[in-house]
């Protein structure tokens, strides 16, 4: 079974500092940002990996 995640990218106005905010709707805590859309996408991939690894470690300690 393949998990499908919804990545959301929102452009930040120049008056707010510019760049992009990125998050995954199905993974609370998976949020990142970047100066460009590509950077925000790469940073979000890293955030997802870190979050999933942290959740796996927590689950190991609870079992």
C-alpha positions in Angstrom: 0.0 0.0 0.0 1.5 3.3 -1.1 1.0 6.4 1.1 0.0 9.5 -0.7 0.9 12.8 0.9 -0.3 16.3 0.0 2.5 18.8 -0.1 1.4 22.4 0.0 3.6 25.3 -1.1 2.6 28.9 -0.3 4.4 31.9 -1.7 5.3 34.5 0.9 4.9 38.1 -0.2 8.0 40.2 -0.5 6.7 42.5 2.2 6.7 39.4 4.5 10.2 38.5 3.6 9.6 36.5 0.4 10.2 32.9 -0.4 8.0 29.9 0.2 6.5 28.0 3.1 5.9 24.3 2.6 4.0 21.7 4.7 2.4 18.3 4.4 -1.3 18.2 5.4 -1.2 14.6 6.6 1.9 15.0 8.7 1.6 17.5 11.5 5.0 19.0 12.1 6.3 18.5 8.6 6.8 22.1 7.7 9.7 24.0 6.1 10.6 27.0 4.0 13.0 28.1 1.3 14.0 31.1 -0.7 12.9 29.4 -3.9 10.2 26.8 -4.7 13.0 24.2 -5.4 14.7 24.9 -2.1 11.4 24.7 -0.2 10.7 21.4 -1.9 14.1 20.0 -0.9 13.8 21.3 2.7 10.4 19.7 3.0 11.7 16.3 1.9 14.3 16.6 4.6 11.7 17.7 7.2 9.5 14.6 6.3 12.5 12.3 6.6 13.5 13.7 10.0 9.9 13.6 11.3 9.3 10.0 10.2 12.6 8.9 11.7 11.8 10.6 15.0 8.4 8.9 15.1 10.0 5.5 14.4 12.4 6.0 17.3 9.6 7.1 19.6 7.6 4.0 18.6 10.6 1.7 19.3 10.9 3.2 22.8 7.2 2.7 23.5 7.1 -0.9 22.6 
